[in-house]
Amino acid sequence: MPEQMLPQHAAIRDRAQKGARLIARGMALNAVLGVVKIGGGVVGDAYALVADGVESLSDIAISLLIWGGFQWAAQPPDKDHPYGHGKAEAVSGLFTSIVVLAASAGIGWHAVAEIRNPQRLPHWWTLVILAAAAAAKVVFSRRLNEVGRDTESSALGAEAWHHLSDAVTSAAAFVGISFAVVGGPAYAAADGWAALVASAVIAFNGMKICQRSLNEVMDIAVPAKVENDVRELALGVPGVSSLDKCRIRKSGLSYLVEIEVLVAGDLSVRRGHEIAHAVKDTLLASRLRVSDVTVHVEPS
């Protein structure tokens, strides 16, 4: 491994570390909210609040997976991984989806039991806990979403959606408990129905995370704008007459580019090699977060 990290790899490391710091803050937030929700739900006889708290604590395990993925993805290329470790981010997303779906199934199972055999009515003050939790989650989700867009991180985008879904589950629990508090014993099962709605939202969230991560692992085509920007930059290099193939893969927090440039057929091999290097240097120095470029030169 070289002593001095290449600029594009250092940039990947910096973006990964920024994302990891946000994930760590999210874990701390989930720990606090999980303990408060479960404690409040047990004391206040609100199963929907307990289910919401369990989901918050399970989020810590999910966030640990994503945090680990960021740490791994930040490593520069080595002998065994010449293209870097960016795919670790998507792999952590796949494991995350499994944990989310398992949590959804568990909450749904217990919610059905609560609907069939409702227990005591929840206390009104549990609504205050839910409102505060939902507000905190919305604010943090927006922050994650902003950084996710800035770094083009699918994992941070998934984590932002995950925190937002927590706010939705808290809102569902708020509605269910409100019905139970206002309606009395006749609406005691509303608490369980709210938990069931929460489990459905969590399952939907798990499927979305799985889809996004699987798409990246399977090298789904990048957005057309990214390819158009790459082509525009390559065509701007002196000596490039036109382009043929342009393949781009997303690898964690960066892109890997394979491009075929056409140059004048009477140029020397040395000059063609210089043009290819100029194309590579231009793309690596661009704002597109390209970490590696393979350039093929063909006569026009």
VOGU-3710 file (C-alpha; in Angstrom, 3 decimals, decimal comma):
1> mpeqmlpqha> 0,000/0,000/0,000  1,416/3,429/-0,907  2,478/5,683/1,955  0,549/8,628/0,571  -3,072/8,052/-0,402  -4,159/9,231/-3,850  -6,420/12,326/-3,771  -9,505/10,497/-5,096  -9,126/7,758/-2,479  -8,565/10,310/0,283
11> airdraqkga> -11,795/12,031/-0,794  -13,672/8,713/-0,539  -12,247/8,170/2,947  -13,302/11,653/4,057  -16,868/11,181/2,763  -17,081/7,770/4,428  -15,861/9,157/7,751  -18,402/11,983/7,569  -21,162/9,463/6,973  -19,897/7,211/9,777
21> rliargmaln> -20,015/10,118/12,245  -23,645/10,784/11,367  -24,487/7,096/11,733  -22,905/7,115/15,218  -25,065/10,091/16,231  -28,117/8,242/14,952  -27,221/5,237/17,113  -27,027/7,452/20,196  -30,410/8,989/19,346  -31,986/5,549/18,873
31> avlgvvkigg> -30,559/4,305/22,179  -32,111/7,197/24,102  -35,463/7,012/22,300  -35,631/3,213/22,559  -35,167/3,204/26,340  -37,646/6,060/26,834  -40,291/4,469/24,567  -40,067/0,995/26,084  -40,059/2,355/29,631  -42,965/4,672/28,884
41> gvvgdayalv> -44,877/1,933/27,065  -44,514/-0,565/29,921  -45,480/1,930/32,611  -48,186/3,532/30,457  -49,688/0,222/29,184  -49,102/1,206/25,535  -47,970/-1,768/23,425  -47,628/0,374/20,294  -45,110/2,500/22,189  -43,213/-0,606/23,319
51> adgveslsdi> -43,157/-1,873/19,712  -41,878/1,497/18,556  -39,156/1,371/21,217  -38,083/-2,129/20,225  -37,851/-0,943/16,641  -35,640/1,968/17,745  -33,286/-0,377/19,591  -33,146/-2,759/16,621  -32,148/0,262/14,556  -28,898/0,376/16,526
61> aislliwggf> -27,921/-3,037/15,155  -28,879/-1,840/11,683  -26,847/1,334/12,080  -23,873/-0,704/13,285  -23,992/-2,684/10,040  -24,088/0,499/7,972  -21,356/2,108/10,095  -19,167/-0,952/9,563  -19,881/-0,789/5,842  -18,706/2,826/5,749
71> qwaaqppdkd> -15,507/1,980/7,609  -14,768/-0,856/5,212  -15,702/1,157/2,121  -13,280/3,905/3,182  -10,278/1,614/2,719  -8,196/2,358/-0,407  -7,601/-0,279/-3,125  -5,162/-3,066/-2,312  -3,751/-6,178/-3,963  -6,879/-8,241/-3,310
81> hpyghgkaea> -9,331/-5,406/-4,070  -7,891/-3,378/-6,974  -11,152/-1,462/-7,442  -11,395/-0,518/-3,783  -13,878/-1,603/-1,120  -16,860/0,550/-2,091  -19,232/-2,380/-2,513  -19,050/-2,923/1,256  -21,548/-0,094/1,597  -24,113/-1,937/-0,539
91> vsglftsivv> -23,421/-5,272/1,186  -24,095/-3,685/4,576  -27,367/-2,391/3,127  -28,412/-5,941/2,186  -27,742/-7,210/5,715  -29,600/-4,186/7,042  -32,709/-5,093/5,036  -32,720/-8,602/6,574  -32,633/-7,173/10,106  -35,400/-4,687/9,283
101> laasagigwh> -37,671/-7,379/7,827  -37,089/-9,644/10,836  -38,001/-6,805/13,219  -41,156/-6,149/11,190  -42,233/-9,784/11,426  -41,701/-9,856/15,207  -43,643/-6,656/15,843  -46,457/-7,766/13,532  -46,775/-11,118/15,316  -47,117/-9,517/18,737
111> avaeirnpqr> -49,458/-6,827/17,380  -51,918/-9,474/16,167  -51,837/-11,069/19,615  -52,575/-7,661/21,176  -55,512/-7,105/18,793  -57,002/-10,491/19,694  -56,565/-9,980/23,411  -56,246/-6,260/24,248  -54,916/-5,488/27,695  -55,304/-2,350/29,794
121> lphwwtlvil> -55,882/1,055/28,201  -52,743/3,159/27,585  -52,160/6,356/29,558  -52,561/9,716/27,833  -49,036/10,937/28,644  -47,537/8,272/26,368  -48,692/10,526/23,514  -46,180/13,177/24,607  -43,332/10,679/24,264  -44,465/9,696/20,765
131> aaaaaakvvf> -44,809/13,300/19,588  -41,323/14,201/20,823  -39,811/11,054/19,271  -41,435/11,706/15,893  -40,185/15,299/15,829  -36,615/14,261/16,681  -36,626/11,604/13,968  -37,907/13,973/11,275  -35,173/16,522/12,037  -32,408/13,910/12,019
141> srrlnevgrd> -33,746/12,255/8,861  -33,551/15,551/6,990  -29,938/15,997/8,048  -29,033/12,484/6,888  -30,833/13,023/3,596  -28,888/16,228/2,938  -25,529/14,523/3,499  -26,678/11,469/1,532  -27,441/13,629/-1,500  -24,159/15,500/-1,107
151> tessalgaea> -22,072/12,312/-0,980  -24,313/10,270/-3,325  -24,404/7,556/-0,682  -27,119/4,913/-1,069  -26,490/3,742/2,510  -27,039/7,209/3,985  -30,132/7,610/1,828  -31,454/4,316/3,178  -30,623/5,367/6,730  -32,434/8,683/6,213
161> whhlsdavts> -35,517/6,861/4,958  -35,221/4,475/7,874  -35,273/7,310/10,421  -38,205/8,890/8,596  -40,101/5,585/8,741  -39,500/5,629/12,503  -41,292/8,958/12,623  -44,152/7,398/10,645  -44,419/4,462/13,037  -44,454/6,865/15,976
171> aaafvgisfa> -47,233/8,819/14,261  -49,196/5,595/13,709  -48,751/4,675/17,355  -49,869/8,199/18,331  -53,113/7,779/16,376  -53,790/4,310/17,770  -53,177/5,299/21,369  -55,278/8,450/20,905  -58,237/6,298/19,809  -57,760/4,025/22,803
181> vvggpayaaa> -57,451/6,927/25,269  -60,443/8,858/23,906  -62,677/5,912/23,012  -62,192/3,902/26,164  -62,384/0,103/26,485  -64,305/-0,258/23,201  -61,176/0,933/21,372  -58,570/-0,904/23,433  -57,442/-2,880/20,371  -56,518/0,355/18,554
191> dgwaalvasa> -53,122/0,206/20,244  -52,452/-3,189/18,631  -53,708/-2,021/15,236  -51,281/0,903/15,407  -48,434/-1,517/16,089  -49,547/-3,626/13,107  -49,473/-0,562/10,853  -45,998/0,204/12,182  -44,812/-3,310/11,286  -46,114/-2,857/7,725
201> viafngmkic> -44,226/0,428/7,362  -41,056/-1,217/8,674  -41,442/-4,107/6,188  -41,863/-1,644/3,306  -38,743/0,158/4,462  -36,804/-3,131/4,533  -37,839/-3,979/0,969  -36,771/-0,537/-0,282  -33,357/-0,854/1,378  -32,941/-4,339/-0,123
211> qrslnevmdi> -33,865/-3,142/-3,605  -31,485/-0,190/-3,587  -28,581/-2,202/-2,218  -29,154/-5,134/-4,566  -29,278/-2,767/-7,540  -25,868/-1,407/-6,618  -24,371/-4,860/-6,079  -25,710/-5,888/-9,499  -24,156/-2,758/-11,114  -27,398/-1,139/-12,211
221> avpakvendv> -26,969/1,657/-14,779  -26,086/5,026/-13,277  -28,392/8,018/-13,862  -28,223/9,396/-17,408  -26,959/12,739/-16,106  -23,829/11,118/-14,675  -22,989/9,426/-17,984  -23,698/12,620/-19,921  -21,372/14,596/-17,631  -18,603/12,006/-18,077
231> relalgvpgv> -18,982/12,119/-21,859  -18,969/15,918/-21,899  -15,748/16,100/-19,887  -14,018/13,465/-22,032  -15,032/15,171/-25,280  -13,538/18,414/-23,979  -10,035/16,912/-23,832  -7,874/18,099/-26,778  -7,275/15,309/-29,260  -10,514/13,410/-28,555
241> ssldkcrirk> -12,592/13,445/-31,743  -15,526/11,387/-30,461  -16,544/8,704/-28,002  -17,818/5,182/-28,366  -18,597/3,070/-25,314  -18,937/4,552/-21,849  -19,625/2,205/-18,950  -19,983/3,521/-15,404  -20,442/1,560/-12,185  -21,274/2,943/-8,768
251> sglsylveie> -19,011/1,542/-6,079  -20,063/2,857/-2,696  -19,214/6,554/-2,550  -17,558/6,803/-5,965  -17,839/5,817/-9,631  -15,681/3,511/-11,743  -15,515/4,535/-15,405  -14,578/2,564/-18,515  -14,575/4,722/-21,631  -13,548/4,348/-25,279
261> vlvagdlsvr> -12,219/7,495/-26,989  -11,609/7,943/-30,694  -8,570/9,913/-31,904  -7,074/10,699/-35,311  -5,781/7,516/-36,923  -2,440/8,990/-37,944  -1,369/9,913/-34,414  1,621/8,196/-32,843  1,151/5,627/-30,096  2,824/8,015/-27,657
271> rgheiahavk> 0,393/10,829/-28,512  -2,593/8,496/-28,166  -1,280/7,420/-24,782  -0,968/11,063/-23,694  -4,560/11,779/-24,730  -5,790/8,749/-22,787  -3,952/9,970/-19,672  -5,441/13,438/-20,119  -8,948/11,966/-20,241  -8,292/9,944/-17,081
281> dtllasrlrv> -6,796/12,899/-15,207  -9,709/15,136/-16,223  -12,318/12,705/-14,929  -10,458/12,007/-11,690  -10,128/15,737/-10,998  -13,802/16,446/-11,756  -16,640/16,955/-9,278  -18,177/13,613/-10,309  -16,443/11,582/-7,548  -14,748/9,237/-10,004
291> sdvtvhveps> -12,164/7,045/-8,257  -10,858/4,989/-11,187  -10,867/5,321/-14,995  -9,968/2,861/-17,744  -9,494/4,525/-21,130  -9,406/2,626/-24,422  -8,045/4,488/-27,457  -9,353/3,715/-30,950  -8,543/5,369/-34,336  -11,376/7,437/-35,780
//
